[in-house]
Every structure is written in C-alpha cells, then in structure tokens.
Amino acid sequence: MIAGYLGLGGGIIIVPILTLAAGVSFKTAVPVSAVAIIVNSFTASNEYLKKGMVQLELVSVLAISMVCGNISGAFLSEYIPTDFTKILFTGLLLYTSVSLVKSKSNSHDAESHKTSTKNYIIASVVAFFTGIIAGLLGVGGGVILIPMMYLIIGLPLSIARGTTTLMVGFAAAASAAVYFMNDRIDLTIVAPLIVGIIIGGKIGGYLGTKAKPKTVKILFALLMLYTAIMIGKDPIRNLF
Amino acid sequence: MKQIIERVDSIIKLQRLSWYFFFAYFVVATVVSFIDNSIADKMAYAGIIALLVVTFLKALVMGLVFQREDKRFFSFMSYALTVVLLATILLKLWI
C-alpha cells in the first residue's frame, strides 16, 4: 500500500520486512520481492493511468534502459559483495533525500509536460545505473528514480510516480526472470505475499493519485532516510 | 485528459484483467498451500511464468499504441523491450 501510494515498486519495504520480521534470508527475500514488484506495478499503475499521471513515451525509454541495468545487476549480484552495494545505495539515498527536501515544487500534468530529447538521454542513463543497483539489491529502483526524474529532468512528482509505477514492473520482470532461471525464487512464500501486495497496491495506488505533492515529498524523504538506515547500518558497522 | 486515458485504455484493460486473474489464482494457491505444499509450489511456479508473460504482453500493447500513433522510436523501444523480456522467459523454458 505504501509503495502504491508513493509510486514505488515496493522492494525497499518488502525486503526489510521479509528479512527482519519474517526471518527470511536476504538472498531469498530479494528474488521474491522482484515478483512482488511486478504484481504491485499491475495494480497500482492502473490507478495512475486512469488519472493521466503516466508519460507512456518515458516508460518505453526508461523501461528498456532499466531492464538492461537490472539484468546486469542480477548477474553481477553473484560477484559483487552485497555490503559494497548496500553502502553505495545508502550514500545515494542520503544525498537524494537531502536534495529532494531542498528542491522547489513544480506541478504539471502529463499532457502539458513535454520531455526533451536531452532529458530522455539523461533519464535513460540514470535509469540504467538505477537498474544495476536495483538488480543487485532486488528493489524496484523507484525510490531513486522518482526523485532523480524530479530533480534532474524536472518531471513533476505526480507524473514521475505514475510513470515509475508502470515502468518498474518491466524492470522487475527482467530480474525476476533471471532469478527464476537460476531457481532462486522461494515458491512457498510467493502466493501469500502476492495476495497481500495485490490488495495493498490497489488501495495505495488509489490514494496515491489523490496525494498532495508536498506530502509526497516529505514522505519520500523520510522513506529514503529510513531505507538508508535499514540498508546501511550493518555494512557500515562491519567496516569498523 | 480524455485523449490521454483513451490511448492507454488497452493497457488499463489488460492490467485490470490480470489483477482479477492473479488475485483469484494466488488466493487459491495460498489456500492449497495449507493442504498440499507441493501442489501450491507448482501453482506458484506457473503463476510466475504467467506474470512474466502478461508483462511481455503489456510491452507489446504499448508498442502497438505507439505504432498506431506513428511514433516509430517509442514503438521500436517498446518492441525491443518485448524482445529482451521474451528472451529471458524463453531461456528459462528451454534451458
């Protein structure tokens, strides 16, 4: 529900809950969360589509960049130490969170906002690298991509959220397929998790289309700080 | 606004149908897991394949939307996405 409300895939919420509350290992939680993100994208993005809060052109460009990044990330996860990725992600989250709070609001709808060719290129590069990190950590990548689209290419938060919700479904499908290929998805927890995600995603998506930009901005910054602490505390402690 | 919603109507319909199907399917799989875990696992396995196939169809529909509007670049990007997704799914089924 929280993911649907903020336009996220949900990995940053599902992975910590599965690992900390349900006692599932990180290696198991990550592939399962990739499947959950696909489902959340189905349910939540429909609400944004109905309100005209999705820029379809941007979805097609970003999805292919992010899918390529995601596949690379899922393969690299076998070789790159998880702690290294976690520290990198923590730094990125802290920086983006502060930048988001300091930024000024802008509001348009999908009809009035036009994305230039230059911005499509910038967004593709950002999406590719976000995809790699997302693939390594099993998160949808929305938590980074939404503020980046808002801060770098000036896309209104509402459109960035709607666009990302639809797009992360494709990216997650690519990494889920790779995990599936390697038999890394724990089938016993998939079904109940998806049932919960479907209900939550529908409610969250509906509420998300009615959310005020300022509220979303604050919630986003808080969620990023929370995620940074959750992901970064153990690897940073291991450094000292 | 009406135009924006009309162009994505096919995607909305596909996602809505998927929503109904997957909700019913995974509720049944969850119930079955209390009776026989191995059957529930097989259902989850087939469900994941179905999820990937529907995601592939979604990209295909997106490509068709752009093709209808004669937006060749975006149509190409959407079809390229279907190729990448299809390749990963077929790899799993054939290897």
Interface residues (C-beta under 8 A of the other chain):
Chain A: V35 I38 V39 F42 T43 S45 N46 L49 K50 G52 V54 L56 E57 V59 S60 V61 A63 I64 V67 C68 I71 D109 A110 E111 L166 G169 F170 A173 A174 A176 A177 V178 F180 M181 I185 L187 T188 V190 A191 P192 I194 V195 I198 I199 K202
Chain B: M1 Q3 I4 I5 R7 V8 I11 I12 Q15 R16 S18 W19 F22 F23 F26 V27 A29 T30 S33 N37 A40 D41 M43 A44 Y45 G47 I48 L51 L52 V54 T55 F56 K58 A59 M62 G63 V65 F66 K71 F74 M77 S78 A80 L81 V84 L85 T88 I89 L91 K92 I95
